[in-house]
Amino acid sequence: MSWLVYALVSAAAAAATAILAKLGIEGVPSTLATAIRTVVVALFAWAMVFGLGEQRAMPSLSRQSLAFLGFSGLATGVSWLAYFRALQMAPASWVAPIDKLSLPFTILLAVFWLSEPLTWQIAAGVALMVIGALVTRI
C-alpha cells in the first residue's frame, strides 16, 4: 500500500477515535480513560511487532532513535491526556477541528527542524485548514 492509503486509514481511525472516546468517557475521569486507551494501544502495537517479527530489530536501535521515540511517546501522552479532557468538557465536533490545528504546528516544526520545504501550496492549504478549524468554533 502507498503512504496515502495509510494516511487515509489514519485519518478515518482518528475520526472514529473521537466518536468512540466521546461515547466511552462519560462518567470516567479523563486520565483514567487515557490510561485504559494507552494500555489497549500498547498491547495492540506489541502484538503487531511480534506478529510481524519486528522484535528482531530491537538490538540495532540507536540511543538517538530510542531517545526521540521516547520523547515522541511523552508528547503523545500529553496530547492524549489533553484531548480526553477536552472531550469531557466539549462536544467532539468542537474538539476535533481544534485538535487538527496540530497540522500547522507540524509543518512549522518540519520546516525549521527538519528543513522541509514550505511551498505556497502547502502554506495556502494549511491556511485554509486553520480558517476552517477556527470557523467551526466562532
Sine and cosine of phi, psi and omega as CSV:
sin_phi,cos_phi,sin_psi,cos_psi,sin_omega,cos_omega
0.00,0.00,0.46,-0.89,0.00,-1.00
-1.00,0.08,0.21,-0.98,0.03,-1.00
-0.87,0.50,-0.55,0.84,-0.04,-1.00
-0.91,0.40,-0.64,0.77,0.04,-1.00
-0.88,0.47,-0.72,0.69,0.03,-1.00
-0.88,0.47,-0.64,0.77,0.02,-1.00
-0.90,0.43,-0.64,0.77,0.03,-1.00
-0.93,0.36,-0.63,0.78,0.08,-1.00
-0.88,0.47,-0.67,0.74,0.04,-1.00
-0.86,0.51,-0.71,0.70,0.00,-1.00
-0.89,0.45,-0.69,0.72,0.01,-1.00
-0.91,0.42,-0.67,0.74,0.02,-1.00
-0.91,0.40,-0.61,0.79,0.04,-1.00
-0.90,0.44,-0.62,0.79,0.05,-1.00
-0.90,0.44,-0.70,0.72,0.04,-1.00
-0.90,0.44,-0.58,0.81,0.02,-1.00
-0.84,0.54,-0.72,0.70,-0.03,-1.00
-0.87,0.49,-0.72,0.69,-0.05,-1.00
-0.94,0.35,-0.73,0.68,-0.01,-1.00
-0.90,0.44,-0.63,0.78,0.03,-1.00
-0.91,0.41,-0.68,0.73,0.02,-1.00
-0.87,0.49,-0.65,0.76,0.04,-1.00
-0.93,0.37,-0.59,0.81,-0.09,-1.00
-1.00,0.08,-0.30,0.95,-0.12,-0.99
-1.00,0.07,-0.15,0.99,-0.01,-1.00
-0.83,0.55,0.89,-0.45,0.05,-1.00
0.97,0.24,0.16,0.99,-0.02,-1.00
-0.90,-0.43,0.76,-0.65,0.08,-1.00
-0.83,0.55,0.67,-0.75,-0.12,-0.99
-0.88,0.48,-0.58,0.81,0.01,-1.00
-0.93,0.37,-0.65,0.76,0.06,-1.00
-0.90,0.44,-0.68,0.74,0.03,-1.00
-0.87,0.49,-0.67,0.75,0.02,-1.00
-0.90,0.43,-0.66,0.75,0.01,-1.00
-0.89,0.45,-0.67,0.74,0.03,-1.00
-0.89,0.46,-0.73,0.68,0.02,-1.00
-0.86,0.52,-0.67,0.75,-0.03,-1.00
-0.90,0.44,-0.66,0.75,0.04,-1.00
-0.88,0.47,-0.69,0.72,0.01,-1.00
-0.88,0.47,-0.71,0.70,0.01,-1.00
-0.88,0.47,-0.70,0.71,-0.02,-1.00
-0.89,0.46,-0.71,0.70,0.02,-1.00
-0.89,0.46,-0.68,0.73,0.01,-1.00
-0.90,0.45,-0.71,0.71,-0.02,-1.00
-0.90,0.44,-0.69,0.72,0.02,-1.00
-0.92,0.39,-0.56,0.83,0.08,-1.00
-0.89,0.46,-0.65,0.76,0.04,-1.00
-0.91,0.40,-0.68,0.73,0.01,-1.00
-0.84,0.55,-0.78,0.63,-0.03,-1.00
-0.95,0.30,-0.57,0.82,0.04,-1.00
-0.89,0.45,-0.55,0.83,0.00,-1.00
-1.00,-0.10,-0.03,1.00,0.01,-1.00
0.96,0.30,0.33,0.94,-0.07,-1.00
-0.98,0.20,-0.15,0.99,0.03,-1.00
-0.88,0.47,-0.35,0.94,0.01,-1.00
-0.91,0.42,-0.36,0.93,-0.01,-1.00
-0.99,0.15,-0.16,0.99,-0.09,-1.00
-0.85,0.52,-0.69,0.73,-0.02,-1.00
-0.89,0.45,-0.37,0.93,-0.05,-1.00
-1.00,-0.03,0.03,1.00,0.00,-1.00
-0.94,0.35,0.72,-0.69,0.02,-1.00
-0.99,0.15,0.33,-0.94,0.06,-1.00
-0.88,0.47,-0.61,0.79,0.02,-1.00
-0.89,0.46,-0.72,0.70,0.03,-1.00
-0.87,0.49,-0.71,0.70,0.01,-1.00
-0.88,0.48,-0.66,0.75,0.01,-1.00
-0.89,0.45,-0.75,0.66,-0.01,-1.00
-0.91,0.42,-0.61,0.79,0.06,-1.00
-0.92,0.40,-0.60,0.80,0.07,-1.00
-0.90,0.44,-0.72,0.69,0.04,-1.00
-0.90,0.44,-0.60,0.80,0.07,-1.00
-0.89,0.47,-0.65,0.76,0.05,-1.00
-0.89,0.45,-0.65,0.76,0.06,-1.00
-0.89,0.45,-0.68,0.73,0.03,-1.00
-0.89,0.46,-0.64,0.77,0.05,-1.00
-0.88,0.47,-0.69,0.72,0.01,-1.00
-0.87,0.49,-0.72,0.70,0.04,-1.00
-0.88,0.48,-0.70,0.71,0.00,-1.00
-0.86,0.51,-0.74,0.67,-0.04,-1.00
-0.91,0.41,-0.66,0.75,0.02,-1.00
-0.88,0.48,-0.70,0.71,0.01,-1.00
-0.92,0.38,-0.62,0.78,-0.01,-1.00
-0.89,0.45,-0.73,0.68,-0.01,-1.00
-0.92,0.40,-0.60,0.80,0.05,-1.00
-0.91,0.42,-0.69,0.73,0.04,-1.00
-0.88,0.48,-0.64,0.76,0.03,-1.00
-0.90,0.44,-0.51,0.86,0.06,-1.00
-0.93,0.36,-0.50,0.87,-0.14,-0.99
-1.00,-0.10,-0.29,0.96,-0.10,-1.00
-0.51,-0.86,0.32,-0.95,0.05,-1.00
-0.89,0.46,0.52,-0.86,0.02,-1.00
-0.85,0.53,-0.56,0.83,-0.01,-1.00
-0.93,0.36,-0.26,0.97,0.09,-1.00
-1.00,-0.05,-0.67,0.74,-0.11,-0.99
-0.94,0.33,-0.72,0.70,-0.11,-0.99
-0.86,0.52,-0.72,0.70,0.00,-1.00
-0.89,0.45,-0.62,0.79,0.02,-1.00
-0.93,0.36,-0.63,0.78,0.06,-1.00
-0.86,0.52,-0.55,0.83,-0.03,-1.00
-0.96,0.28,-0.07,1.00,0.14,-0.99
-0.92,0.39,-0.04,1.00,0.14,-0.99
-0.89,0.47,-0.40,0.92,0.01,-1.00
-0.85,0.52,-0.81,0.59,0.01,-1.00
-0.89,0.45,-0.57,0.82,0.06,-1.00
-0.89,0.45,-0.67,0.74,0.02,-1.00
-0.88,0.47,-0.70,0.71,-0.03,-1.00
-0.91,0.42,-0.67,0.74,0.04,-1.00
-0.88,0.47,-0.71,0.71,0.04,-1.00
-0.89,0.46,-0.64,0.77,0.01,-1.00
-0.91,0.42,-0.62,0.79,0.02,-1.00
-0.92,0.40,-0.74,0.67,-0.11,-0.99
-0.99,0.12,-0.58,0.81,-0.09,-1.00
-1.00,-0.07,-0.59,0.81,-0.04,-1.00
-0.97,-0.25,-0.01,1.00,-0.01,-1.00
0.86,0.52,0.56,0.83,0.07,-1.00
-0.98,0.21,0.52,-0.86,-0.05,-1.00
-0.96,0.29,0.53,-0.85,0.10,-0.99
-0.91,-0.42,0.98,-0.21,0.00,-1.00
-1.00,0.02,0.23,-0.97,0.03,-1.00
-0.91,0.42,-0.52,0.85,0.01,-1.00
-0.92,0.40,-0.68,0.74,0.03,-1.00
-0.90,0.43,-0.73,0.68,-0.01,-1.00
-0.87,0.50,-0.69,0.72,0.00,-1.00
-0.92,0.40,-0.70,0.71,0.02,-1.00
-0.88,0.47,-0.68,0.73,0.02,-1.00
-0.92,0.40,-0.65,0.76,0.03,-1.00
-0.86,0.51,-0.68,0.73,0.03,-1.00
-0.90,0.43,-0.63,0.78,0.03,-1.00
-0.91,0.40,-0.64,0.77,0.03,-1.00
-0.90,0.43,-0.71,0.70,0.03,-1.00
-0.86,0.51,-0.71,0.71,0.02,-1.00
-0.87,0.50,-0.70,0.72,0.01,-1.00
-0.89,0.46,-0.68,0.73,-0.02,-1.00
-0.95,0.33,-0.59,0.81,0.00,-1.00
-0.89,0.45,-0.54,0.84,0.01,-1.00
-0.91,0.41,-0.29,0.96,-0.05,-1.00
-0.89,-0.46,0.07,1.00,-0.01,-1.00
-1.00,-0.07,0.00,0.00,0.00,0.00
